Amino acid sequence: MEMNAKFSKSPSERNVDEREYRRSIGCLRYLLHTRPDLSFSVGVLSRYMQEPKESHGAALKKLLRYLRGTCSLGLHFLCGRNLKLEGYSNSSHNVDIDDGESTTGHVFYLGNFPIIWCSTKQEIVVLPSCEAKFMAATEAAKQAI
Protein backbone atom coordinates (compact mmCIF):
# COMPACT_ATOMS: atom_id res chain seq x y z
CA MET A 1 0.00 0.00 0.00
CA GLU A 2 1.32 3.45 -0.85
CA MET A 3 2.51 5.59 2.05
CA ASN A 4 0.09 8.44 1.31
CA ALA A 5 -2.91 6.39 0.21
CA LYS A 6 -6.16 8.12 1.15
CA PHE A 7 -9.32 6.06 1.51
CA SER A 8 -12.84 7.19 2.24
CA LYS A 9 -16.42 5.94 2.28
CA SER A 10 -17.27 8.00 -0.78
CA PRO A 11 -20.90 7.43 -1.82
CA SER A 12 -20.01 8.23 -5.45
CA GLU A 13 -17.73 5.20 -5.73
CA ARG A 14 -19.18 1.78 -6.58
CA ASN A 15 -19.22 -0.99 -3.98
CA VAL A 16 -17.39 -4.29 -4.38
CA ASP A 17 -18.58 -7.70 -3.19
CA GLU A 18 -18.69 -7.44 0.64
CA ARG A 19 -18.55 -11.18 1.21
CA GLU A 20 -15.40 -11.69 -0.87
CA TYR A 21 -13.74 -8.59 0.64
CA ARG A 22 -14.46 -9.75 4.21
CA ARG A 23 -13.24 -13.26 3.48
CA SER A 24 -9.96 -11.95 2.06
CA ILE A 25 -9.42 -9.57 5.01
CA GLY A 26 -10.14 -12.43 7.43
CA CYS A 27 -7.51 -14.61 5.77
CA LEU A 28 -4.99 -11.76 5.84
CA ARG A 29 -5.65 -11.11 9.54
CA TYR A 30 -4.79 -14.75 10.21
CA LEU A 31 -1.42 -14.24 8.48
CA LEU A 32 -0.47 -11.29 10.69
CA HIS A 33 1.06 -13.64 13.28
CA THR A 34 3.91 -14.47 10.93
CA ARG A 35 3.80 -11.46 8.61
CA PRO A 36 3.82 -8.26 10.71
CA ASP A 37 4.78 -6.29 7.58
CA LEU A 38 1.13 -6.62 6.54
CA SER A 39 -0.29 -5.17 9.78
CA PHE A 40 -0.71 -1.57 8.72
CA SER A 41 -2.25 -2.33 5.34
CA VAL A 42 -4.63 -4.96 6.70
CA GLY A 43 -5.61 -2.65 9.58
CA VAL A 44 -6.48 0.19 7.21
CA LEU A 45 -8.42 -2.04 4.82
CA SER A 46 -10.30 -3.64 7.75
CA ARG A 47 -11.95 -0.29 8.48
CA TYR A 48 -13.98 -0.57 5.28
CA MET A 49 -15.41 -4.07 5.62
CA GLN A 50 -18.96 -2.74 6.03
CA GLU A 51 -19.19 -1.13 2.58
CA PRO A 52 -15.97 -1.68 0.63
CA LYS A 53 -15.54 0.53 -2.44
CA GLU A 54 -13.61 -0.07 -5.65
CA SER A 55 -10.53 1.75 -4.31
CA HIS A 56 -10.48 -0.57 -1.27
CA GLY A 57 -10.81 -3.61 -3.53
CA ALA A 58 -7.95 -2.37 -5.71
CA ALA A 59 -5.73 -1.86 -2.64
CA LEU A 60 -6.65 -5.34 -1.41
CA LYS A 61 -5.68 -6.87 -4.78
CA LYS A 62 -2.38 -5.00 -4.68
CA LEU A 63 -1.72 -6.34 -1.17
CA LEU A 64 -2.52 -9.89 -2.31
CA ARG A 65 -0.10 -9.50 -5.25
CA TYR A 66 2.59 -8.30 -2.81
CA LEU A 67 1.92 -11.33 -0.63
CA ARG A 68 2.18 -13.68 -3.60
CA GLY A 69 5.58 -12.23 -4.48
CA THR A 70 6.93 -12.50 -0.92
CA CYS A 71 5.75 -15.97 0.14
CA SER A 72 9.22 -16.93 1.34
CA LEU A 73 9.29 -14.14 3.94
CA GLY A 74 8.14 -14.53 7.54
CA LEU A 75 9.29 -14.65 11.14
CA HIS A 76 11.86 -17.30 11.95
CA PHE A 77 12.75 -18.03 15.59
CA LEU A 78 15.96 -19.95 16.14
CA CYS A 79 16.21 -22.52 18.94
CA GLY A 80 18.65 -21.74 21.70
CA ARG A 81 18.75 -18.02 20.97
CA ASN A 82 18.26 -15.95 24.10
CA LEU A 83 15.30 -13.72 23.24
CA LYS A 84 14.17 -11.33 25.94
CA LEU A 85 10.57 -10.10 26.07
CA GLU A 86 10.33 -6.34 26.75
CA GLY A 87 7.21 -4.21 26.97
CA TYR A 88 6.66 -0.46 26.93
CA SER A 89 3.53 1.59 27.49
CA ASN A 90 2.65 5.27 27.43
CA SER A 91 -0.34 7.57 27.34
CA SER A 92 -1.17 11.10 26.31
CA HIS A 93 -3.53 12.94 28.62
CA ASN A 94 -6.71 14.59 27.21
CA VAL A 95 -5.63 14.52 23.58
CA ASP A 96 -9.15 14.71 22.14
CA ILE A 97 -10.64 18.10 22.96
CA ASP A 98 -14.15 16.96 22.00
CA ASP A 99 -14.53 14.14 24.51
CA GLY A 100 -11.48 14.55 26.78
CA GLU A 101 -10.34 10.97 26.28
CA SER A 102 -6.67 10.09 26.58
CA THR A 103 -4.79 7.90 24.13
CA THR A 104 -2.88 4.88 25.36
CA GLY A 105 -0.46 2.59 23.63
CA HIS A 106 1.93 -0.28 24.21
CA VAL A 107 4.50 -2.31 22.32
CA PHE A 108 6.18 -5.62 23.14
CA TYR A 109 9.52 -6.70 21.71
CA LEU A 110 10.89 -10.22 21.47
CA GLY A 111 14.62 -9.58 21.17
CA ASN A 112 14.87 -6.60 18.82
CA PHE A 113 11.61 -7.31 17.01
CA PRO A 114 8.22 -5.74 17.81
CA ILE A 115 5.67 -8.54 18.02
CA ILE A 116 2.58 -6.77 19.45
CA TRP A 117 1.59 -3.12 19.43
CA CYS A 118 -1.56 -1.14 20.03
CA SER A 119 -2.69 2.49 20.17
CA THR A 120 -6.27 3.27 21.24
CA LYS A 121 -8.42 5.80 23.03
CA GLN A 122 -8.98 5.02 26.69
CA GLU A 123 -12.58 4.08 27.44
CA ILE A 124 -12.63 6.02 30.71
CA VAL A 125 -12.09 9.78 30.98
CA VAL A 126 -9.33 10.32 33.55
CA LEU A 127 -8.54 13.52 35.40
CA PRO A 128 -4.84 13.45 36.37
CA SER A 129 -2.16 12.38 33.88
CA CYS A 130 -0.79 9.82 36.36
CA GLU A 131 -4.15 8.05 36.19
CA ALA A 132 -3.87 7.95 32.38
CA LYS A 133 -0.41 6.39 32.70
CA PHE A 134 -1.80 3.84 35.19
CA MET A 135 -4.53 2.90 32.70
CA ALA A 136 -1.89 2.50 29.95
CA ALA A 137 0.22 0.26 32.19
CA THR A 138 -2.87 -1.81 33.05
CA GLU A 139 -3.67 -2.40 29.37
CA ALA A 140 -0.05 -3.38 28.68
CA ALA A 141 -0.06 -5.78 31.65
CA LYS A 142 -3.26 -7.43 30.39
CA GLN A 143 -1.63 -7.92 26.99
CA ALA A 144 1.52 -9.38 28.57
CA ILE A 145 -0.49 -11.98 30.46
Secondary structure as GFF3:
##gff-version 3
##sequence-region A 1 145
A	DSSP	alpha_helix	18	31	.	.	.	ID=ss1
A	DSSP	three_ten_helix	36	38	.	.	.	ID=ss2
A	DSSP	alpha_helix	39	46	.	.	.	ID=ss3
A	DSSP	alpha_helix	54	69	.	.	.	ID=ss4
A	DSSP	beta_strand	85	92	.	.	.	ID=ss5
A	DSSP	beta_strand	103	110	.	.	.	ID=ss6
A	DSSP	beta_strand	113	121	.	.	.	ID=ss7
A	DSSP	alpha_helix	129	144	.	.	.	ID=ss8
###
